[in-house]
Amino acid sequence: MHTRRVVIIGSGFGGLFAAKALRSADVEVTLISKTTHHLFQPLLYQVATGILSEGSIAPATREILRRQRNATVVTGLVTGIDAAARTVTHRFHDTETATPYDDLIVAAGAGQSYFGNDHFATFAPGMKTIDDALELRARIFWAFEAAEGTDDPVERERLLTFVVVGAGPTGVEMAGQIAELAHVTLRGQFRHIDPAQARVILVDGADQVLPPFGPRLGAKTQRSLERSGVEVVLGAIVTDVTATSVTWRTADGASTTVQSAAKVWAAGVRGSELGELLAEQTGVPLDRAGRVVVDQHLALPGHPEITVIGDLAAVPGVPGVAQGAIQGARYVAARIADAAAGRPVDDKPFSYVDKGSMATISKFAAVVKVGRLELTGFVAWAAWLFLHLLYIAGFKSRVTTLLHWAISFLGTGRTERVTTNQQLIGRLALEQLGQKVSGRLLRGERDIRGEGPRRTS
């Protein structure tokens, strides 16, 4: 009888922690991911605003699992799941492979949701991947450079207007950091513009910023943002995003259009397209956000060998945060390890333990909510710094992150301000080319038109 084969899709918190939790189990683990790294997604905004390099928050998955003998890392884009044959099909450039499994853990995460307006993505990138962060970095710094090069005051005002859509943790952190860039970091570095004249607008349909944190912390966060120069617009639904503007409508029906060159979309998430594949294969229902509705053991009804964890799983009371993925990963891994060892599998349902939420606002300012405990200011910021360092994978990454933070927080510099035109337009170019073009490009072929839209999961 062969050793139990466990295939994990995704190298985020769910996938990586599931693999590590199976270290001592009598199983063969194959982790399949479209990227070669484990992404510490909560710090993507710091890559986008020049504080950290992508390497600081995205260590190589192979390096993390190098000493785990029962784990194999495979780079590939998952294109198919056959629940009947129990195989996962994945493609690396032009090479397609099918990998068999006895247990499948799907931890493919989620992408940005534009609430049915996917064309907004052309002008307002999300914040889910390294590519997103590097593109946003290029767009943000390009706007300042372009403003320096124009004599038209109207165009200059448009270029220096930044709009962030979504007032959750990512949106708050992005808006705060762009404002700090404009008012502190870039001060005195231009000859024809004053970066401090930049407008940073944070827009959300809710009636407060950071809704999960409660009204008290939401109000404190809003006041802190406004003191740092961010204009907060609440109760406003974005109705249009173009290359040059953003339009929103408030509850009273009034419509406002602001001319803006650089936009960030941090509102809403949608489950990976692999959720749709699972639904086609097994009939499992999806919720409105495309997430898989799992049972009490995080498994698919009728398919206990397939479990879904992290942002792709629709579990009541479990937010789309790292802790939800980590706890789900450990729960599922423990059940698989027991089954592989011939031990009775605990029938206790998955139970999420809320360890709190936190978000930074600006330098030395953050908010933390853990149960009834609410912290703000420097104490909250210190707690945020400590916990984020704790969860960054790898000693080397922690050291480099600390060095970059020292430069940014103790001074006014940003060590990662390099941008390229390729970062600026690469995503849009690949989306126009379509799928299955990378191999042709690398071979120097001239006819490189692909097969429809590029898959993002």
C-alpha positions in Angstrom: 0.0 0.0 0.0 1.4 3.4 -1.0 2.1 6.2 1.4 -0.9 8.6 1.7 -0.5 11.4 -0.8 -1.5 14.9 0.2 -1.7 17.6 -2.4 -1.9 21.2 -1.2 -2.8 24.0 -3.6 -1.4 27.4 -2.6 1.6 28.6 -0.7 -0.1 31.3 1.4 -0.7 31.0 5.1 -3.2 28.1 4.7 -1.0 26.1 2.3 2.3 26.6 4.0 1.0 26.0 7.5 -0.8 22.8 6.4 2.4 21.5 4.8 4.4 22.3 8.0 1.8 20.8 10.2 2.2 17.5 8.3 6.0 17.4 8.9 5.9 14.4 11.2 2.9 12.6 9.5 3.3 9.4 7.5 2.3 11.2 4.3 3.8 12.5 1.1 3.1 16.2 0.7 3.1 17.9 -2.7 2.6 21.7 -2.5 1.5 23.2 -5.8 1.6 27.0 -6.3 1.6 29.4 -9.2 4.3 31.4 -7.4 7.7 30.3 -6.0 7.2 32.2 -2.8 5.1 32.4 0.4 3.6 35.9 0.5 3.2 37.7 3.7 0.2 39.6 2.3 -0.5 42.0 5.3 2.7 43.9 4.4 2.0 44.3 0.6 1.2 47.9 1.1 4.7 48.5 2.4 6.1 47.1 -0.9 3.7 49.3 -2.8 4.9 52.5 -1.0 8.6 51.8 -1.0 9.3 50.7 2.6 10.0 47.1 1.9 11.4 45.0 -0.9 9.3 42.1 -2.2 11.9 39.7 -1.0 11.4 40.9 2.6 7.8 39.6 2.7 8.0 36.8 0.1 10.6 34.1 1.0 11.0 31.2 -1.3 8.7 28.3 -0.5 11.4 25.8 -1.2 13.7 27.5 1.3 11.1 27.4 4.0 10.4 23.7 3.4 13.9 22.6 2.5 14.4 20.5 5.7 10.9 18.8 5.5 11.7 15.5 3.8 8.1 14.5 3.2 7.3 17.7 1.3 7.8 18.4 -2.4 7.3 21.9 -3.9 5.9 22.2 -7.4 5.6 25.4 -9.3 2.5 25.4 -11.6 -0.8 27.1 -12.3 -3.6 24.7 -11.4 -6.0 24.3 -14.4 -8.1 21.3 -13.4 -9.3 19.2 -10.5 -10.8 15.8 -11.3 -12.6 14.7 -8.1 -13.5 11.3 -9.6 -10.0 10.4 -10.6 -8.5 12.3 -7.7 -5.9 14.2 -9.7 -4.9 17.9 -9.9 -3.7 19.2 -13.3 -1.3 22.0 -13.3 0.7 23.9 -16.0 4.2 25.4 -15.9 4.6 27.5 -19.1 3.8 24.9 -21.8 4.2 21.8 -19.7 1.0 20.3 -18.2 1.1 17.6 -15.5 -1.4 15.6 -13.5 -0.7 14.8 -9.9 -2.7 12.2 -8.0 -3.9 12.7 -4.4 -5.5 10.8 -1.6 -6.2 14.0 0.3 -6.5 17.5 -1.4 -6.2 20.7 0.6 -7.3 23.7 -1.5 -5.8 26.9 -0.1 -5.8 29.0 -3.2 -6.9 32.2 -1.5 -8.9 35.1 -3.0 -8.5 37.9 -5.5 -9.9 41.4 -5.6 -13.6 41.8 -6.2 -14.9 44.8 -8.2 -18.5 43.9 -7.5 -19.4 43.2 -11.2 -17.3 46.1 -12.6 -14.2 44.2 -13.6 -13.2 46.9 -16.1 -12.3 49.1 -13.1 -9.2 46.8 -12.6 -7.6 48.4 -15.7 -7.3 51.7 -13.9 -7.3 50.7 -10.2 -5.2 47.6 -9.4 -6.0 45.6 -6.3 -3.6 44.5 -3.5 -3.3 40.8 -3.5 0.0 39.8 -5.1 3.6 41.0 -5.5 2.8 42.0 -9.0 0.0 44.2 -7.7 2.2 45.9 -5.2 5.0 46.5 -7.7 2.5 47.9 -10.2 1.0 50.2 -7.6 4.5 51.4 -6.6 5.2 52.3 -10.2 1.9 54.1 -10.5 2.3 56.1 -7.3 5.9 57.2 -8.0 5.1 57.7 -11.7 2.3 60.2 -10.7 4.8 62.4 -8.8 7.3 62.2 -11.6 4.7 63.1 -14.2 3.5 66.0 -12.1 7.0 67.3 -11.9 7.2 67.3 -15.7 4.0 69.2 -16.6 3.3 72.9 -16.6 -0.5 72.5 -16.8 -1.9 73.2 -13.3 -5.1 71.2 -14.0 -3.1 68.1 -15.1 -0.7 68.5 -12.2 -3.6 68.5 -9.8 -5.0 65.4 -11.4 -1.6 63.6 -11.2 -1.3 64.6 -7.5 -4.7 63.2 -6.5 -4.7 59.7 -5.2 -7.9 57.7 -4.5 -8.0 54.6 -2.4 -11.3 52.7 -2.5 -12.1 50.6 0.5 -11.6 51.6 4.2 -10.6 48.2 5.6 -7.1 47.6 7.0 -5.5 47.5 3.5 -7.2 50.7 2.4 -6.4 52.6 5.6 -2.8 51.5 5.5 -2.4 52.4 1.9 -4.0 55.9 2.3 -1.9 56.6 5.4 1.4 55.6 3.7 0.7 57.6 0.5 0.0 60.6 2.7 3.2 60.1 4.5 5.1 59.8 1.2 3.7 63.1 0.1 4.0 65.1 3.3 7.3 63.6 4.7 9.3 61.3 2.5 9.3 63.3 -0.8 9.6 66.7 0.8 12.3 68.8 -0.9 13.1 66.3 -3.6 11.3 68.0 -6.5 12.0 71.4 -8.0 8.6 72.2 -9.7 6.1 70.7 -7.4 5.4 70.5 -3.7 4.5 66.9 -2.9 2.7 68.0 0.2 0.0 69.5 -2.1 -1.1 66.0 -3.1 -4.6 64.9 -2.2 -5.2 61.5 -0.8 -8.9 60.4 -0.7 -10.2 57.3 1.0 -13.6 56.3 -0.1 -15.9 53.6 1.3 -19.6 52.7 1.3 -19.7 52.0 5.0 -20.4 54.6 7.6 -17.0 54.2 9.4 -13.5 53.2 8.6 -12.4 49.8 9.7 -15.9 48.5 10.4 -14.8 45.2 12.1 -12.9 47.2 14.7 -16.0 48.9 16.1 -17.2 52.6 16.2 -14.7 53.8 18.8 -11.6 52.6 17.0 -13.1 53.5 13.7 -13.6 57.1 14.8 -10.1 57.3 16.2 -8.6 55.9 13.0 -10.5 58.4 10.9 -9.3 61.4 13.0 -5.7 60.1 12.8 -6.0 59.8 9.0 -7.4 63.2 8.6 -4.6 64.7 10.8 -2.1 63.1 8.4 -3.8 64.7 5.4 -6.2 62.0 4.2 -9.7 63.0 3.1 -12.1 60.4 4.3 -15.4 60.0 2.3 -17.9 57.5 3.9 -21.3 56.3 2.8 -20.1 56.6 -0.8 -20.4 53.9 -3.5 -17.9 54.1 -6.4 -19.9 54.0 -9.7 -17.2 54.6 -12.3 -13.4 54.4 -12.6 -11.6 55.6 -15.7 -8.1 56.4 -16.7 -8.5 60.0 -15.5 -11.2 59.9 -12.8 -13.2 58.2 -10.0 -16.9 58.8 -9.5 -18.9 58.0 -6.4 -22.5 58.4 -5.3 -23.6 59.1 -1.7 -26.9 57.9 0.0 -28.6 61.2 -0.9 -28.1 60.5 -4.6 -25.4 63.1 -5.1 -22.6 62.1 -7.5 -19.1 63.3 -7.3 -16.3 63.0 -9.8 -12.7 63.5 -8.9 -9.9 63.7 -11.4 -7.2 61.3 -10.4 -4.3 59.4 -12.1 -3.3 56.9 -9.5 -6.1 54.7 -7.9 -5.9 51.8 -5.5 -8.8 49.3 -5.2 -8.9 47.8 -1.7 -12.6 47.0 -1.5 -14.0 43.5 -1.5 -12.6 40.0 -2.2 -13.6 37.2 -4.5 -12.7 33.5 -4.1 -10.1 32.0 -6.4 -11.4 30.6 -9.7 -10.6 27.2 -8.3 -13.8 27.5 -6.3 -15.7 27.3 -9.6 -13.7 24.2 -10.7 -14.7 22.5 -7.4 -18.3 23.5 -7.9 -18.3 22.0 -11.4 -16.7 18.8 -10.2 -18.6 18.2 -7.0 -21.7 20.4 -7.0 -20.5 22.2 -3.9 -22.3 25.5 -3.5 -20.5 28.9 -3.6 -21.4 32.0 -1.8 -21.9 35.4 -3.4 -18.1 36.1 -3.2 -17.3 32.8 -5.0 -16.1 31.1 -1.8 -16.7 27.4 -1.3 -19.4 26.5 1.3 -17.7 23.7 3.3 -19.0 21.5 6.1 -18.1 21.6 9.8 -14.8 19.8 9.0 -13.9 22.3 6.3 -14.5 19.5 3.7 -16.7 19.3 0.7 -20.1 17.6 1.3 -19.8 14.1 -0.2 -16.0 14.5 -0.6 -14.3 14.3 2.8 -11.0 13.9 1.0 -11.2 17.5 -0.3 -10.9 20.3 2.2 -10.9 24.0 1.6 -9.2 26.5 3.9 -8.3 30.2 4.1 -9.9 32.9 2.1 -11.5 30.4 -0.4 -13.6 28.8 2.4 -16.9 30.2 3.4 -17.1 29.5 7.1 -19.5 31.5 9.3 -17.6 33.6 11.9 -14.2 33.1 10.3 -12.8 36.4 8.8 -10.5 36.4 5.8 -7.4 37.0 7.8 -4.1 35.0 8.3 -5.3 33.5 11.5 -8.3 31.9 9.9 -6.1 30.2 7.3 -3.5 29.1 9.9 -6.0 27.6 12.3 -7.9 25.9 9.4 -4.6 24.5 8.1 -3.6 23.0 11.5 -7.1 21.5 12.0 -7.2 19.8 8.6 -3.6 18.6 8.9 -4.3 17.0 12.3 -7.2 15.0 10.9 -5.1 13.8 7.9 -2.2 12.8 10.1 -4.5 10.8 12.4 -6.1 9.0 9.4 -2.7 8.3 7.9 -1.5 6.8 11.3 -4.6 4.7 11.6 -5.7 6.6 14.7 -9.4 7.6 15.3 -10.1 10.9 13.6 -11.5 13.4 16.0 -15.0 14.3 14.8 -15.0 17.7 16.6 -16.0 20.4 14.2 -13.6 23.3 13.3 -13.8 26.1 15.8 -12.1 29.5 15.1 -10.4 31.4 17.9 -10.4 35.1 17.3 -7.0 36.4 18.2 -7.9 40.0 17.3 -7.3 42.5 14.5 -4.8 45.2 13.9 -4.0 47.9 11.3 -1.4 50.7 11.0 -2.4 54.2 10.3 0.9 56.0 10.0 4.3 56.1 11.6 4.1 55.0 15.3 0.2 54.9 15.1 -1.9 51.8 14.8 -5.1 50.3 16.2 -5.5 46.9 17.8 -8.7 45.1 18.9 -8.4 41.8 20.8 -11.7 40.9 22.4 -12.8 43.8 24.6 -9.2 45.2 24.6 -8.7 48.1 22.3 -5.3 49.8 21.8 -4.3 52.9 19.8 -1.2 54.9 19.2 2.3 53.9 19.9 1.5 50.9 22.1 -0.7 49.5 19.3 1.9 50.2 16.7 4.6 48.3 18.8 2.2 45.3 19.2 1.6 45.4 15.4 5.3 45.5 14.7 6.1 42.6 17.1 3.4 40.3 15.8 4.1 40.9 12.1 7.8 40.2 12.7 6.8 37.0 14.5 4.8 35.7 11.5 7.3 36.6 8.8 8.8 33.3 7.7 12.6 33.0 8.0 15.2 34.7 10.2 16.8 36.4 7.1 13.5 38.0 6.2 13.0 39.3 9.7 16.4 40.9 9.8 16.0 42.7 6.4 12.5 43.8 7.4 13.8 45.3 10.6 16.6 47.1 8.8 14.1 48.6 6.3 11.7 49.6 9.1 14.5 51.3 11.0 15.3 53.5 7.9 11.6 54.3 7.3 10.4 54.7 10.9 13.4 56.3 12.6 14.2 58.5 9.6 12.1 59.6 6.6 13.7 57.5 3.9 12.3 54.7 1.7 14.8 52.2 0.6 12.7 50.6 -2.2 11.7 53.3 -4.6 13.0 51.7 -7.8 10.2 51.4 -10.4 10.2 50.4 -14.1 7.9 50.8 -17.0 7.6 47.0 -17.2 6.1 47.0 -13.7 3.7 49.8 -14.7 2.2 48.1 -17.8 3.2 44.4 -17.5 -0.1 43.2 -16.1 -2.2 45.0 -18.7 0.1 43.8 -21.5 -0.2 40.1 -20.4 -4.0 40.4 -20.0 -4.2 41.6 -23.6 -2.0 38.8 -24.8 -4.1 36.1 -23.0 -3.2 32.7 -21.6 -0.3 30.4 -22.6 2.0 33.0 -24.0 5.0 32.9 -21.7 6.6 29.9 -23.4 6.2 31.5 -26.9 7.6 34.7 -25.7 10.7 32.9 -24.2 11.2 31.1 -27.5 11.1 34.3 -29.5 8.0 33.4 -31.5 6.3 36.2 -33.3 2.7 34.9 -33.2 2.1 35.1 -29.4 -1.6 35.7 -29.2 -2.9 33.5 -26.4 -6.1 31.7 -25.6 -8.5 34.2 -24.0 -8.1 36.1 -20.7 -5.2 35.4 -18.4 -6.1 33.2 -15.5 -5.3 34.8 -12.1 -5.7 31.8 -9.8 
